[in-house]
Amino acid sequence: MPVLTKHPLKAVFWDFDGTLADTRRRNLSVNRRIVEDVTDRPWKEVAALTSVEAYVAAWTRVSNWQELYTSSFGLTEEQCATAAQRWAVFQLDDPTPVPLLHGIAETLERLRPLPQAVVSQNERATIAQILKDNQVDHYFTAIVGYAEVPLDRQKPAPDGLLSALDIVGIEEPATALYIGDHETDILCAVNTNRDLVAMGREFRFRSVAALYLEGTNHVNWTVAPDYRVFHPSEIAQLVEALCGEDT
């Protein structure tokens, strides 16, 4: 798939969980509550919910939240639909703090000249509230969460990324980065580029693997990212280098 490296870099798109913020403890708490509410089973009976480490390990083995719920939590498709309805309410009701990952605030400031957006499988209002709580919400032009995408078109399908691209409204020809900590994010960029080619659009995403959150699995991915970063500051360095190539 051609990356169109000669086209200028005009925006940065982010995943949220594990890329901008450390949501592991909040998400574990919410999922424990969801499982008990939806299945009437104690969460302690679900191995993937017994610790942060077990939860992260389960998440790295799946492609999206629906697969996590069915394969790791034992929910049916009907229960997944109910869980989707509970997620936003339980997230906003949960007091577990969600900090930005170290170095993210400084990186967002360095990227201020470019439009930035979030495309995530978390919930839009939750993301917006966490960004506001951490005083970085003003950096983002668009937020697309799971509810803005049909349940059968979650990442790695391209729908969320394409939707955010349309909201931001970037003049083509252009490229943008899509940064994420999971193989699903890289696959999403690949699938989005495929659709952009089919539509005849002169826009491509360059994928960036965010490998700076400890305890996550970044090996044995079936698709290679265009770039790898091991600290958020490297994202700003990458953007500055790519913008330098365009001048």
N, C-alpha and C positions, 0 to 999 in steps of 0.2 A: 504494500500500500504506500503510494508516494506521500511523503510528509509535507511536500511543498516548502522546503526549507528556505527558499528564496522569498517567500511571502512573509510580510512583517508579522511579528508577534504583537497582538493587540489586546489580549485579555488573559486573565488567570482564573480558572475554575477549580474549585476545591471539593473534595469529599469532606465530610464533617467528623464523624466518629473516628478517633485514632489518627486523624490528620490535622485538624484544627484544635480539637479539644479531647481531653481524656474523659470519655463518657463511660468507661468500663464499670465503675461502681454504681453509677446511677442506672445504667441499663440493666445490670444484674438485679438490682433492687426492684426495678419495674417489672422485669420478666418473672421474677419470683411471685410477685403479686398477680400478674396476669395468669400464670399457670394455675395458681390456686383458685382464682376467680372463674376461669373458663372450664377447668377440668374437675374441680372439687377434690384435687389431690394435693397433699402437702408438697411444697417445692423441694423438700429434702429428699423426696423419692426420685428426683431427676438429677442424675449425676452431673450434667452440664451446669447446674445451678448451685452446686455445693461450694464453689469458691470462684474468685475472680479468675484464677488460673484455668480452672476447668471451663469456665464460660468462654474465655478467650480462645482456648484450644478448640472448643466446639465451633466457634464462629469462623475460625480460619479454615475449617474443613468444608464449609458450605459456600454457595454463591450469593445467597440473599437471605433476608429474614424469614421468608416463608419456608425455605428449606431448613433453616435452623429450627423453626417451630415444629415442623413435621418429623425431621430425622433425629433431632436431639431432644426435643421436649415431648414428642409423641402426640402432637395435636393433629386432629383431622382437618381437612380443608374447611369444613364448616366452622370449626373452632378457630382456625386462622382468621377467618373473616371477622369473627367476634373479637378476637385479640386485636385486630387492626383498629377496631372501634374503641377499644380500651386504652390503646397506647398513648394517645395525646393527653387524655384526662389524667392517667396515672403519672405520666412524665411531669406535667405541670404541678401535680400534687406532691411529688416526691422531693423531700428536702435535701437529698444527697448533693453536695456541691459538685460542680463540673468546672474544673479549671482549664484554661487554655494550656496547650502544651508549651513547654519552655522554649522561648524564642519566637513564638508565633506572633505576638503583638508587635515586636520590632520588625519582623518580616513583612507584616501587613502594611506597616507604615512605609517601608522602603518600596513597596509595590504600589503605593498610592496613585501614581500617575496612570496606572492601567485599571480598567474596569475589572471587578472581581465578583464572582458568584459562587454559590454553594449548590451542589447537586448531591443529595444524600438519601439514604433509606431511613433516616430519622424523620421526625415530624417537623413541618415548617415552623409552627409557632414555638415549639421547643427550641429549635435552633436559633430562631430570632431572639428569644428570651435569654438564652445562654450568651449569645454574642453581645446583647445589650448589657447583661450583668457584668461582662468582662470589658465593657466600654470599647468594643471594636465593631459594633453593628454598622457604623457609618462607612465602613470600607466596602460594603457589599451592595451591588446593584440588584441582585436577584437571589432568591432562595427557592429551590425546588426540592420538596421532600417526597416521601412515599405516597402521600395522599393526592399529590398532583399528577400521579402516574397510575394508569390502570394496574390492578393487582397482578395481572398476568404479563405486565410489561415493566416490571422492576428491573434495576440493573442485574445483569449486564446488558439488557436491552438498551437501545440508545435513546429512548423516549425522553427521559429526564434531562439528559444533556442537550438534546435538540431543543427542548422546551426552554431551557435556560438560555441557550444561544439566541433564540428568537426574542426573548425578553430583553436581553442585553443589547441586541441590535447592532452587531459589529459590521462595519463596512467591509466588504470583500473586494479583493482577495486578502486573506489573512490566515494566521494560525493562532492557536491559544494553547496554553498548558491545561491539562487536567491532572490534578495531584490527588493520589489516594494511597491508602496503606494496605489495600486488599487486592488480590488478583482480579476480583470482579471489577474494580475500577479500571484496571488496564484493559480488560476485555471490553468494558463499556466504551472506552475511547476507540478501540479497534472497530467495534460494531458501528459506532457513530460515524467514523470515517468512511466505512463501507457505504452507509446510507447517503452521506454527503456526496460521495462519488456518483452514486446512482441518480441523485437529484441534479447532478451537473453543477454543484456549488463549488466555488473556489475557496473552501475553508477546510482546514484540517486541525485535529487535536494532536498534540504531542503529549504522550503519557509520561507521568513522573511517579515513580514508586517512592512513597514516603516511608523510610525505614528507620525512623527515629524513636518510635515508641517501644520501650523494652517489653519483652515477654510475648511479642507477636511473631508469627511464623512467616518468613519471607523467602522460603526455599521451595524448590520443586514447582514453581509456577510454570504453567504450560505456555504462556506467552510472555515475552520479554518486554519490559517497559522501554521507552526511548531514553529515559534518564533515571538514575537512582540518586537519592539524597539521604544523608544520614543525620542531618540537623536542619531545622528550618532556615537557618541563615544561608545554607547552600542553595535554597530556592531563589532567594534574592540575587545571589551571585549568578545563578543560571539565567535568570531573567535579564539581568544587566548584560551578560555576555551575549545572549541571543538578540537583544535589542541593539547591541553594538554591531552585530553582524548585519543588521538590517539598515544601518545608516551608511 
